[in-house]
Amino acid sequence: MSVLSNTDVRSFDQRVTFQRKSESQTATGELTHTWADFAEIWARVDAAKANERFVSEQELPAGSYTVWIRWRGDIDENMRIVWGSRLLDIKGIPDQQRRGRFLAIFCETGVSQG
């Protein structure tokens, strides 16, 4: 059973959008990366920890989150999540072998942002 097997789905009160990265080639041969919306679903977002990181000599707020959704087989680590104004980079999705009703997705923000 998953960790949240007894959780009330009413706690899934946050709207999140999963985005998938796509590559395209310009007329000059340059590769460009864009993000396209894949799915918008209800989720529960739990903050794990917050800290600050220095990226390119700028101090950026960073945090770790666990995003819980109903189990889906089409979500993977190559996606990202948009939660309000935050971009969450997916860092891991533990393999629960389809035993649970929910899927835990470990994310970070303030790291790559794209």
C-alpha positions, 0 to 999 in steps of 0.5 A, a space after each residue: 500500500 502507498 503511504 497515503 492509502 488512507 488519505 482523504 482525496 479532499 486534501 488534494 486541493 491544489 491545481 498543478 500542471 505537468 509540462 513536458 519538454 520538447 525540442 525543435 530545430 530552427 531554420 539555422 539548425 539551432 536546437 530550442 527547448 520549450 515546455 508544453 502543458 501535458 496535464 492539469 490535475 488536482 494534487 496535494 503539495 507538501 513542503 519538505 524543506 526550504 533553503 537558499 542556493 547561489 546560482 550564477 552569483 544570485 541568491 535564489 530561494 530553493 525548496 523541496 516538495 512532495 507532490 501527491 496525485 492520484 496514480 497515473 502511469 504517464 508521469 515521468 522524471 523528464 517533466 516539470 510541474 507548475 504550481 501557482 507561480 513556482 516551477 518544480 523540477 521533478 527529482 524522483 518518482 518512487 516505484 510503488 509497482 502500482 500498489 497504491 492509489 496515489 503517486 508521490 513525486 519528489 520535486 525541487 524549486 529554485 534550481 534549474 527553473 527550466 
